[in-house]
Amino acid sequence: MIYLDYAATTPPAPEVTDAVSECMRTLTANPSAAYSIATPARTKMIAVKKQIAAFLGATPQEIFFTSGGTESNSQAIFQAAGKHIVIGAAEHRSVFAAAANFSCEVTAVRPDKNGVITPEAVLRAIRPDTALVSVQSVNNETGVINPIREIADAVKRKKIPFHTDAVAAFGHINIDMTNITMLSASAHKFYGPRGIGFIYIKQGSRAKPLIAGEQEGSRRGGTENLPGICGMGAAIELITDINVELARLKSLREEFLRGLAGSGIAETVSNADIYPGIISLRLPGFPAEKAISLLDARGIYVSGGAACSSSSHSPSHVLISMGLTPAEAFEVIRVSMGRQTTEMKTAASVIKEIYNKSVI
C-alpha cells in the first residue's frame, strides 16, 4: 500500500492513540466540574492550551477548542454574520458554506494564474463596510502557500479583522502570527485524532460564540472533548523541526516529478511558493476518476481534490478559480505525502504506466 492522501487525513501517530486511550482510562471527570477529582482533567486541558499557544507564539487565553477545521472556520465567519466579507475564491468549501449560512455578502478574490491570492487583489476587494477578510494559509488542493503575513499587514492597515484557515498549514509550515486575528486548525491534519481542533482568537477581539455555553470562557459551549484534546497535545509534541521535514518532502517531490518526466503529466501549479507535501497533477485527456480507480486497484491511494467534495460531480472550484476549464479540472489528481512516505519512484512509475496505456 502506498498512501498518498495525507492532505485528506493523516494517520494518528501511536503516541496519539496512546494518549487518547490513557485519557479515557484515567481522566474520566468533567474538566469543568468543581470537585477535586476533576482537577487532573482540567490541568491537562490547560496544559494543551499552553502547548498550542507556545507553538503559535500566543497566550493560552487565545486558544479555544472546537470539533475541527469546519467549526473553527464557521466560528470565524460567524463574527461577520449579515455583513460584507472578503474571502479567497479558492478557500475550503466550509468557508463558503459558513458565509452562505450566516447571510454574509461575499466578495471572492480570484487567485492569480499561479493560484496565489495577492495582497493587492485583497485590498481591491475591500469596501468601507467590510467586516472580515479570510484567506487560507495553504491551499488544500494545490499546496499553494499564500503570502499571509503581507495580506494580514494590509488588512490591519484597513482596521479589519483577518482570519486564516490554517488547517493545511499548522504543523507543516512556519506560521507568522503577526496581525492575524483568528486562525483555524484541525488535529487530524497533523497526525492527531479526528473530531478535535482549535481556533485562535487574538486577545481583545470581540468574538460571539457560535455554540453558546459556559465552557471555554463562554466562547464555545459544550463539554470539552478531553480525549481528543489529549491526543492533539500528543500530536503537537511530535512536531519537531518543520524545516527538516519540509526539506525531506521537497526531495521526495523532486524524485516523484523526475519519475513522471516525458509522460505529458504536468503540475497545475509550478511557479509559486508551494508546500512540497501536496502535488496537483493534470493528466491531459484522462479523467481523474478513472485514474484514481486504477491506482486504487494497484494499492496507490490519491484523490481528485478535497476529500469532502471528492464525490461531487462538479469540477473543483479551486481549479476553476485558477482559470482551468471544467474539462481540465476533471483531469486533475492530488498526490499528498506525509511522515510515512519514504519513496516516490514506485508511485510515479505506476501513474506513468497507467497514463501511457490509456492515453498514448
DRENPATI-952492 format. One line per 3 residues: for each residue x, y negated, z negated of C-alpha. Coordinates in steps of 0.05 Angstrom, whole numbers, plus 32768, in hexadecimal, padded with zeros to 4 digits. Example, Ala and Ser with C-alpha at 12.3 -4.5 7.8 and 13.67 -1.06 7.14 Angstrom:
2
80F6:805A:7F64; 8111:8015:7F71
//
This chain:
360
8000:8000:8000; 8018:7FBA:8012; 7FEC:7F87:7FEE
7FF1:7F43:8011; 7FB5:7F1E:7FF5; 7FD3:7EFE:7FB6
7FB1:7EBC:7FC8; 7F6E:7EDF:7FBC; 7F82:7EFC:7F79
7FC2:7F13:7F57; 7FC5:7F56:7F33; 7FC7:7F48:7EE8
800C:7F55:7ECA; 8013:7F8E:7E98; 8023:7F5B:7E62
7FE1:7F39:7E72; 7FB6:7F77:7E6C; 7FDA:7F88:7E2B
7FCB:7F42:7E10; 7F81:7F48:7E23; 7F7C:7F8D:7E03
7FA0:7F77:7DC4; 7F73:7F3B:7DBD; 7F34:7F64:7DC4
7F4D:7F94:7D8F; 7F66:7F63:7D5C; 7F49:7F1D:7D67
7F00:7F2F:7D63; 7EE5:7EF1:7D3E; 7EC7:7EB5:7D62
7EFE:7E81:7D64; 7ECB:7E4A:7D54; 7EB4:7E6B:7D14
7EC3:7E4A:7CD1; 7ED8:7E88:7CA8; 7F1F:7E9E:7C9E
7F20:7EDB:7CCC; 7F14:7EAC:7D07; 7F55:7E87:7CF9
7F83:7EB6:7D21; 7F54:7EB2:7D5D; 7F51:7E66:7D59
7F9D:7E62:7D4F; 7FA9:7E8D:7D8D; 7F79:7E63:7DB7
7F9D:7E23:7DA2; 7FE1:7E43:7DB0; 7FCD:7E51:7DF8
7FB4:7E09:7E00; 7FF8:7DF2:7DE8; 8019:7E22:7E19
7FF2:7E07:7E55; 7FFE:7DBF:7E3E; 8049:7DCA:7E38
804B:7DE9:7E7E; 8028:7DAC:7E9B; 8048:7D78:7E70
8005:7D67:7E51; 7FE6:7D6B:7E0C; 7FBB:7DA4:7DF0
7F81:7D73:7DE9; 7F81:7D6C:7E35; 7F76:7DB7:7E43
7F31:7DD6:7E45; 7F22:7E1F:7E54; 7EF1:7E32:7E8B
7EDC:7E71:7EB0; 7F0C:7E62:7EE9; 7F1A:7E35:7F24
7ED3:7E2E:7F3D; 7EB9:7E16:7EFA; 7EF5:7DE8:7EF1
7EE9:7DC9:7F35; 7E9F:7DC1:7F25; 7EB1:7DA0:7EE3
7EDC:7D6D:7F08; 7EAA:7D5E:7F3F; 7E71:7D59:7F0C
7E92:7D1A:7EF1; 7E7D:7CF6:7F31; 7E37:7D14:7F37
7E0B:7CEA:7F64; 7E45:7CBD:7F79; 7E75:7CB7:7FB3
7EB2:7CE4:7FB2; 7EED:7CEF:7FE1; 7F05:7D36:7FEB
7F32:7D5B:801B; 7F0E:7D7C:8056; 7F37:7DBB:8049
7F24:7DC1:7FFF; 7F0E:7E03:7FE1; 7EC4:7E10:7FED
7EB5:7E09:7FA3; 7EC5:7DBF:7FA7; 7E94:7DB5:7FE0
7E5F:7DDE:7FBD; 7E67:7DB5:7F7D; 7E61:7D74:7FA4
7E21:7D8C:7FC4; 7E05:7DA6:7F83; 7E11:7D65:7F5F
7DF7:7D3A:7F98; 7E39:7D17:7FA5; 7E42:7CED:7FE4
7E80:7D0C:8003; 7EB5:7CF0:8031; 7EDF:7D2B:8048
7F26:7D18:805D; 7F40:7D41:8097; 7F87:7D5A:8092
7FBA:7D47:80C7; 7FCE:7D78:80FD; 7FFC:7D9B:80CC
7FC4:7DA7:809A; 7FDB:7D70:8069; 7FAD:7D3F:8046
7FD4:7CFD:8048; 7FCF:7CC4:8016; 7FC0:7C94:804F
7F84:7CBD:8064; 7F6B:7CC0:801C; 7F71:7C75:8014
7F4A:7C68:8054; 7F11:7C93:8039; 7F0B:7C6F:7FF6
7ED1:7C3E:7FEE; 7EC2:7C0B:7FB7; 7E91:7C3C:7F99
7EBE:7C7A:7F9C; 7EBA:7C9E:7F59; 7EEB:7CD7:7F63
7F20:7CF1:7F93; 7F2F:7D3C:7F95; 7F67:7D5C:7FBF
7F83:7DA1:7FB4; 7FCC:7DAC:7FA4; 7FD7:7DE9:7FD0
7FA7:7DFF:8006; 7F91:7E46:7FF6; 7F8B:7E5A:8040
7FC8:7E3A:8060; 7FF8:7E2F:8026; 8000:7DE5:8038
8018:7DBC:7FFC; 7FF7:7D78:7FFB; 801E:7D3B:7FE3
7FF8:7D38:7FA1; 8027:7D08:7F7E; 8021:7CD5:7FB6
7FD5:7CDD:7FBB; 7FCC:7CD8:7F70; 7FF7:7C99:7F6E
7FCE:7C79:7FA6; 7F8C:7C8B:7F84; 7FA5:7C71:7F41
7FB1:7C2D:7F61; 7F67:7C2D:7F74; 7F55:7C3D:7F2B
7F30:7C7C:7F40; 7F34:7CC0:7F1C; 7F5B:7CF5:7F42
7F4F:7D40:7F3F; 7F79:7D77:7F5E; 7F65:7DBF:7F68
7FA6:7DE1:7F54; 7F8A:7E28:7F55; 7FBB:7E3D:7F8C
7FF3:7E14:7F6E; 7FF7:7E1E:7F23; 8030:7E4D:7F12
8048:7E4E:7F5A; 8063:7E08:7F67; 807A:7DD0:7F3B
8041:7D9F:7F2D; 804D:7D55:7F21; 8015:7D3F:7EF1
8021:7CF4:7EFA; 7FDE:7CD0:7F04; 7FB5:7D11:7F08
7F74:7D08:7EE1; 7F5B:7D50:7EE7; 7F7A:7D91:7EFD
7F5A:7DD6:7F08; 7F7C:7E1A:7F00; 7F67:7E63:7EFE
7F8D:7E9B:7EDA; 7F82:7ED2:7F0D; 7FAA:7EAB:7F40
7FE9:7EB0:7F15; 7FE5:7EF9:7EFD; 7FB3:7EEC:7EC5
7F6D:7F07:7EBA; 7F30:7EF5:7EE3; 7EFA:7ECA:7EC5
7F26:7E99:7EA0; 7F46:7E57:7EB4; 7F4D:7E10:7E9C
7F43:7DC8:7EAE; 7F74:7D91:7E9A; 7F50:7D50:7E8B
7F7E:7D15:7E7D; 7F77:7CF9:7E38; 7F4C:7CBA:7E37
7F22:7CD0:7E73; 7ED8:7CD1:7E6B; 7EC1:7D16:7E7D
7E7A:7D30:7E7A; 7E73:7D7A:7E68; 7E5B:7DA7:7E9F
7E45:7DDB:7E6B; 7E2A:7DB9:7E2D; 7E3F:7DD4:7DE9
7E6C:7DC8:7DAD; 7EA8:7DF1:7DC3; 7EE6:7DD3:7DE4
7EDB:7D90:7DC2; 7E95:7D8E:7DE0; 7EB4:7D8E:7E26
7EA1:7DD6:7E37; 7E6C:7DFC:7E10; 7E6A:7E48:7E06
7E91:7E78:7DDB; 7ED9:7E78:7DF3; 7EF0:7EB5:7E1B
7F29:7EC4:7DEB; 7F41:7F05:7E0D; 7F46:7EDF:7E4E
7F69:7EA5:7E2C; 7F9C:7ED6:7E0D; 7FA7:7EF5:7E51
7FB1:7EB1:7E72; 7FE3:7EA0:7E3C; 800A:7EDF:7E4A
8009:7ECF:7E95; 8025:7E8A:7E89; 805E:7EA8:7E5F
8072:7ED0:7E9D; 807B:7E91:7EC7; 80C5:7E85:7EC2
80EE:7E63:7EF8; 80BD:7E4D:7F2E; 80F5:7E37:7F5D
8115:7E7C:7F5C; 80D3:7E9D:7F6F; 80C8:7E6A:7FA6
810C:7E7A:7FC3; 80FD:7EC5:7FC2; 80B9:7EBB:7FE4
80D9:7E8E:8018; 810B:7EC5:8029; 80D2:7EF8:802F
80AB:7EC7:805B; 80E6:7EBE:808A; 80F0:7F0A:808D
80A7:7F13:809F; 80A6:7EDD:80D5; 80E7:7EF9:80F4
80C3:7F3C:80F9; 808B:7F1B:8121; 80B9:7EF8:8152
80A6:7F01:819B; 8060:7F1B:818B; 8039:7EDC:819B
801F:7EDA:8154; 802B:7E94:8137; 8022:7E6D:80F7
7FE7:7E3E:80F6; 8012:7E0D:80CE; 805D:7E07:80D5
806E:7DBD:80CF; 805A:7DAE:8087; 8070:7DBA:8040
8054:7E01:8035; 8051:7E2E:7FF8; 8078:7E6A:8014
804C:7E9F:7FF5; 8012:7E8F:8025; 8019:7E9A:8071
7FE0:7E88:80A0; 7FE7:7EAD:80E2; 7FC0:7EA7:8123
7FBC:7EE6:814E; 7FA7:7EC8:8192; 7F71:7EF1:81B4
7F69:7F20:8179; 7F30:7F19:8146; 7F49:7F14:80FE
7F11:7F42:80E6; 7F2B:7F7A:8113; 7F73:7F6E:80FE
7F60:7F71:80B4; 7F3B:7FB3:80BF; 7F75:7FD3:80E6
7FA8:7FBC:80B2; 7F7B:7FD6:807B; 7F7D:801B:809B
7FC9:8017:8099; 7FCB:8003:804F; 7FDB:7FBA:805A
7FAB:7F89:803A; 7FA4:7F42:8055; 7F68:7F13:805B
7F47:7EE5:808D; 7F4C:7EAA:805E; 7F2E:7E9B:801A
7F13:7EDA:7FF9; 7ED3:7EB7:7FE3; 7EC0:7EAA:802B
7EDE:7EE8:804C; 7E9A:7F06:805B; 7E81:7EC5:807B
7E73:7EC6:80C5; 7E87:7E7C:80CA; 7ECD:7E67:80DE
7EFB:7E4D:80A6; 7EEA:7E04:8097; 7F34:7DFB:8085
7F4B:7E0F:80CB; 7F14:7DE8:80ED; 7F28:7DAA:80C6
7F6F:7DB3:80E2; 7F56:7DB1:8129; 7F50:7DFC:813A
7F14:7E11:8163; 7EE4:7E43:8144; 7EFF:7E78:8174
7F46:7E6A:815E; 7F32:7E69:8114; 7F15:7EAF:811B
7F5A:7EC7:8131; 7F7D:7EB3:80F1; 7F92:7EE0:80B8
7FB1:7ECD:8076; 7FED:7EF3:805B; 7FFE:7EE2:8013
8037:7EFC:7FE8; 8046:7F02:7F9E; 8073:7F1F:7F69
806A:7F67:7F7F; 807B:7F57:7FC7; 80C1:7F72:7FD5
80C8:7F77:8020; 80A0:7F5F:805D; 80C1:7F84:8097
808D:7FBC:8096; 8052:7F8C:8094; 806E:7F64:80CE
807C:7FA3:80F6; 8035:7FBF:80ED; 8013:7F7C:80FC
803D:7F74:813A; 802F:7FBC:8150; 7FE3:7FB5:8146
7FE2:7F73:816B; 800D:7F8C:81A5; 7FE1:7FCA:81AF
7FA1:7FA2:81AF; 7FB4:7F63:81D6; 7FF3:7F6C:81FF
//
